[in-house]
């Protein structure tokens, strides 16, 4: 049995934080699907500057994928964490900056890129299975349970109100959480939700067999505990 827990949900729903802590509690590996998109974006920004940076149009798909194979761009399992690398260098910190954030959605919308990323993710996880690595892997993203690992035995879809997600995002940035800022950030998230849910390729939605978990009134500890309990029932021993 493929030992995968798929955690999906909209932006700022707590996917990555929850997935990382769940993996830690279970002694499993954690794979942040967005890290590979971000690493690929960083590679494109650094190497295909004339073709795409500053433009609203994505780089040609074949250029991106050729670059990804040539450098290469990859995920490497280090301990219980999949580390994004570009040309052999750890880029975990570099991919979290505003420069990458401004461009990653454009690149992630390219169908050929999504196919490549999904293939890489399945390859590294299946490699764990063959190699007899850690007990399993917790993967978080927006289409993990519907597209990347539709056969995952446990799928979780995290939700929270736009206002609550706005508060969390502002707190993470260290910004003052006042009514006006929450309202504006909530509108941004609602707009992104609508775009993610209606896009033609891999729209954001819960898998039919996913467990829906509304985290609006839950602490991070509470939501992690609930997912761990579900995992222990689904993966006994």
N, C-alpha and C positions, 0 to 999 in steps of 0.2 A: 504493500500500500504506500502510495506517495504521501510522505509525512510533511504536509504543507498546511499552514494556517494562512488564509488569505484575508487581509484586512483592507477594506476599501472605505471610501467616504469622501466628502467634499473637503475643500481647503479649510484648515484650522479646526478640523473635527477631532484632532488628537491622534491621527493614524500612526505617525512615526514614533511619537513618544510612547504610545500604548504598545506598538509592535516591539519596540526595543526592550521595554520592561517585561513584556510577556516572554520574549525569547530568553531574557536573562533568568527569569523565574524557572523556566522549563529546562534551562541548559541547552537551548537550541540556538541556531544561527539566526541572524536578522539580515534581511535584504530590503533595502529601501529602493524601490523601483525607480524613483525619481532621480537617484544619484547617477544612473547611467545616462539618462537624458541630459542631465546637467554636465556630466563629463564630456559627452559628445558635443554639447553646445560650446563648452570652453575650448575644446580642440578646434572647432570650426572658427570661433572668434580669433584664435591665435594664428590660425593657418590659412583661413579663407577670407581674410579681412576685406579684400577688394570685392569679393563676390557677394557678401551678404551683410556685413556690419553696417548698421545705420539705415538699412533698407527694411521696408515692410514685407518684402518678398523673401521667402526662404532660399537658402542655398540649393543648388541642384542636388537632387537626392544622390545621384551616383558619385558626386564629389564628396559628399559627407561620408558615404559608406566606404569609399576607397580610402579616405583619410582614416576612418575608424580601424580598418584592417591594417593599414600601413604603419600607424604609430606604435602600437595599437591602442585602442580605447577598450578597457575591459574591467571586469569585476574580479577581485582576487579574495579568496576566503583567508582571512587572517584571524586565527583563533575562532571566535564565533561571530565575526563581523565581515561582511563583504565590503571590501575597500575599493572605491573607484580609482583607477589608475589611467594616466595618459602618458604614453611613452615610458612606462615603468615608474613614473613618479606618482606618489600619493597626492590626490587633488581634493581630498575631502573638504578642506577649508576653502580652497579657491573656488569651488563650485557653488558655495553658499552666498557669494557676493551679489550685489545689485546688477553688476555687469552681465552675469549669467542669467539672473532672474528675469531681466528685461527681454531676453531672446529665447529662453527655453520653450515657451509655449509655441512660438512660431515653428521651431524645429520639430517639436513633438507632434505637430499636426501633419507632418509629412508621412503618408502611408508607408513608404518604403523604410523610413526610419523606425516607425513603430514595429514593423515586422522584424527588423534587425534586432531591436532592443528586446522584444519578446523572445526571440530565438536565443539570444545570449543568456537571458534570465533562466530559461528552461534548461539550457545546456549546463550552467553552473550548478543548478539545483539537482539535476539528474546525475551530474558528476559526483555530488555528495552521496547520492543513493548508491551508486556503483562503488565508490571508494569507501563506503562504510563510515562516513564522517559522523557529525553530531546527530543527535536524535531526530532532528527535523529542522525545518526552516520556517520562520514567520516572515511573510512578504507583505509589504503595504504599498498601496497605490490607489489608482482610480478605476482600473479595469482588471485587477488581478483575479478576482473570482469569476469574472464573466468572459475574459479573453485569454489571459496568460495561463492561469491554472484553473480552468473550469471544473476539473476533476478533483480539486482540493477537498479533502474530507470535512474540513471545517472552514466556513466562510463567515466573516463578520462584516457588517456594514454599519459604520459609525455615523451617527447624525447628531446635530445640535442646531439650535436656532441661529439664524444669521447674527443676531445681537450678541449671543453668547460667544460665538466664534470670533466676532469682532473684538470683544473684550479680551479674549485670549491672545489674539494676534497683537493687539496694542500692548498688552502686558509683556509679551515676549520681546517686543521692540524696545521696552523700557519707556514707552510713552504714557503720558497722563491719560487715564481712562475717564473722560468726561462724556456727557450726554451727546454733544455735537460730534465728537470724534467717533464715538461708537456708531452714531447714525450714519456717518459718511462711510466708515469702513464696512458697515453692514450692507450698505447699498452696493459697494464694490464686490463683496462676496456674493450677494444675491445675483448680480449680473454675471459673475463668473460661473455660478451654479447653473444658471440658465444656459449659458454657452456650452458648458461641459455636458449638460444633460441632453442637449439637442444636436450636438455635433454628429456628423455623418459616420465618422470612424470611432469605434469604441466609446460610445457615450457613457457618461457616468450614470450608473444605475445599480441597484442591488441585484445580485443573482437570485433566481427563484428560491434557492434553498439556503440563502444567507440568513444568519441571525441578525435581526435589526436591533441595534443598541443605541438608544437616545442618551447622549452623555450630557445634555444641557444642565441637569441638576446633579451630575455625578462628579466627584473628585477624580483626579487621575488614578489614585490608588484604588478607588472603587471600581472603575472601569477595567483596570488591569486585573483585579481580583476576579471579576465576572468572566473575563475571557480565559484566564488561567483555569478556572473551574470547568468551563465548557471544554477546554482542551484536554483536561485530565479525564473527563468522561468519554470524549471522542477517541483519545489515544491512551487507553489503559496500559499501565506498565511502562 
